Structure formats: structure tokens, C-alpha cells
Amino acid sequence: MTSSSWATERRSTVDSRQSTARSRLSAEPGTALANRIAARFLLPGPVEAVDFPEKGNINRHTYLVESCGAERRQYLLQQINQQVFTRPRAVMAAMIACIEAQRANLARGMIPADEPWEPITLVPTREGAPFLEASDRRGTAVWRLMIRIAGTSTYKSLAAVEPARRLPLAEQAGMGLAIFGTLNGGVDVSRLESPLPGYRDTELYYDQLLSVLAGHRTLDEAASLLPRDEEVRQATQQHFLVHLPPDEARRRLDDPAVRSFVDFLRGDPSRALVLAGALRAGVIRRTPIHGDTKLENFLFDARSGRVRALVDLDTIMAHTWLSDFGDMVRSLCNVAGEREADPERIQVDMEVYRAVLTGFLRGAGNVTAAELELMVDSVEAIALELGLRFLTDYLRGDSYFRLGPADPPDLNRIRGLAQLTLAQRLRARADEARALVERLRRELGVTCVS
């Protein structure tokens, strides 16, 4: 979902044996059900729920809840989309671990006291559980309730911000990512389950491309390329297959621009796989990551413009913080946006790049020399990974990044070529970016941890 406003009051979670509350609820539409669900949480006085217009594309059942008692306060009630997040308990466990680590490290003074950072607050159920499992004849739904943080602003993109505020906002976003990483340093990554099996597995995405290029239409044909892990295989196996009629599949693959970028991707996979290789070799650390560091997931103080929170914690997982950093820089420094069809308009805004990097390095409290060395590579790697995913999806029939009714039929082609063009532009400016990292490291006095 999109960010909006969240909260800070401290509430403890219950023992894992009491981690969920179950309620049998009939299948009711819209706000009627939302009001009944909200009443199962520990809220003062009566509440009223209305549809939340700022919800995103994943968790579509999101409601704005207002307490009507003496202490009027707003909350966000949300049902986890279990068609996307098939392990909702793991999603909630990672979210809770992240929130608790942030609170504990704030109490230890791990960031300056004047930073206005606010972790999300989950409101417990009346039984004391941190989320609700509500059962009906269709199955069990997982709901959570969060206090809404007042006095914050969110932005869809830098293009939606007046020009004079873009660089300060980009710098604050970089600072926010650094703070998020510092405050989540105590999370035990060995206990984090991936919320989306196969997510951020670049090698898996390459295998999907190879399977699609080979024209595989059955699982038997794709067997040699399917993941060995049973859970990952079950979650991803359909994305190894071509779902288009043969003539349309051939037309898409014979497109000269598409063919050129397929050759580009296959020519040197090591650039896209640089983070995966470094993790496997133990060169860089496996840390908790956010997994979706687009600008709209950051909250900024409406008055001061300072970063207040990083929300939408559905994709907390163990990886390298470099993937979060690369994803943020990739998305913010692309001046043309992700749906630009004209490659000449896709350029790297080095002022934005510098602003994000400045904010991140100013706030970073725990980076290693090896991670610092890979910061520039990470931006290109994530652009390549995303371009690979979009282009593969276009070639197999848009089975993952599904098209909406208003979307052009070649949207994933456009998005794939835009990201791969951006990767080329980033590669051309890599030396400039490396010099920038080193200069800012010295200017800001960044000390690497061992």
C-alpha cells in the first residue's frame, strides 16, 4: 500500500503461543466488515471505518478508522493480500521484529535525539495479540491495525514535488534509509522468512528468462531450470512458462529492440549478479532490508520536511542493504520515470544521485568497506534486475506484472527497456559516481565497521 501516516506509542507483543486471535466473522462487504473487524482491536470507545482512498495496488482492503471516543485518533486497518503474500504470519513476524528493533535501538540512543523518527505502532487485539486472524466460510484473513502518524506528507515521485524541494527531499529519503538500517541492526536475520519466495533472487530471474527464450510451455520442458527449493518452485514455476499464443510470442521476441536488450542481458550477467555473488561469498553482510524503497513509502514531516518513517513493511527480509540503496537511487535518479518509451529521455540525474548519497552517508552508522565499494554497482544491478523481470514478463505474456484495463498492451516492454536503458546510462557514469562516493565519504567522515 502507499504510505500515509503511522504512529509511535509503545505496545508489547504477547508470547508466540498467543500471537494471533481468531474470530469467526461472516463475509460482509466493505465498511460493514471493516467496522466489525476494527471493534476487535483494543481501541477507546466506538470506532468508524471508511474506505482509504490512498491505498496501493497490493493490500486493497485498507480502511481509515477513527476513534469516536474522548481521545479522537486515526488508524489504518488493513487486510494482508494473501494471494500475493501467501505466508501472512511470516510477514507479520518480520514486521513485528522490525518495529521492536527500531524501538529498542531508539531507546539506546543509536541515532541523534533530534531525529524525528517514528516506528509504526501496531494496535493489539482485545485478546492482546498483535494482529487478528478472522475466519469465515472463505478461509482465514489476517488483519492489522496501525496508529496513523499525524502531520506527515508523502510523494508519489520527485516529479510531483516543486523543483526547489526535490534535492532536499531526496537527501532526506537517503537519510531515512540509513536510519532504518541502523535501527534494524539487532534483527536476527536467520529468523526472517522471505515474504515472497524467490523475491530478489536474480539468478532465478535469469533462469526464467532462459526458460521463456527456449519457448517452454510445460513444467516438464522447464524442469532443468526450475528452483530446487519446493516452496520457491511452487510459488514461481508458472513464471518459467510462455503463456502467449505462438505467433504473438514470436512477434514479441523478434522485436529488434527487445532482441537487442535480451542480448545485452545475456552478454554479461555478472553485473546483475554482483550482489548475489558477494552475499554468497560472504564479502558483504546479510541484513534486514525493507524490500521496496520507493519514495512513496517514506513519510516526511509536513512542516520541516524531515524524514519521519519508512512504512509498508510487508517485504522485510534478509538480503543486503545495498539492494534497498540501489533500488532507491535507481528510481529517484531516473529523470524520465519508469514508463518512458523514448530512450533519449532516460538519463541519470547526478544531482539527485548526490543528494540521496549524501543523506545516506550522513546517517549511516554501520557500513563496511566492502559494502561501500559496491554502492555504485548496486544501483546498476537493481536496474538490470528490474529490467530483466519486466522484459521476461513481456515475453511470457504479462503473467506477473499484470496489466490494468487502462494500461497499454506493451507496458512491460516499455518498462523493461526503460530500466535496461537506465542501466546503460548508469554504467556510463559509474566512474563519476565512484569518485562522488569517495569524496563524500571523506567530507562526511564516514567510518567503516569491520
Protein Blocks (a to p, Z undefined) as FASTA:
>chain_A
ZZfbddfbdcddddfklmpccddddddehjllmmmmmmmpccehjddddddfkbcfklmp
ccddddfbfbdcddddddddfklmmclmlmmmmmmmmmmmmmmmmmnopacfklccdcdd
ddddfkopabdcdddfkbccddddddddehiacdfbfklpcfklmmmmmmmmmmmmmmmm
mmmmmpcfklpccfbghiaplklmmmmmmmmmnopabfklmmmmpcfblklmmmmmmmmp
cfbdfklmmmmmmpmklmmmmmmmmmmmmlmmmmmmmmmnomaccdddehiacfklpccd
fklopafbdehillgccddfklmmmmmmmmmmmmnbjmbfblklpccdfklmmmmmmmmm
mmpcbdcfklmmmmmmmmmmmmmmmmmmmmmmmmnnopmlccdfkbcfklmmmmmmmmmm
mmmmmmmmmmmmmmmmmmmmmmnopacdZZ
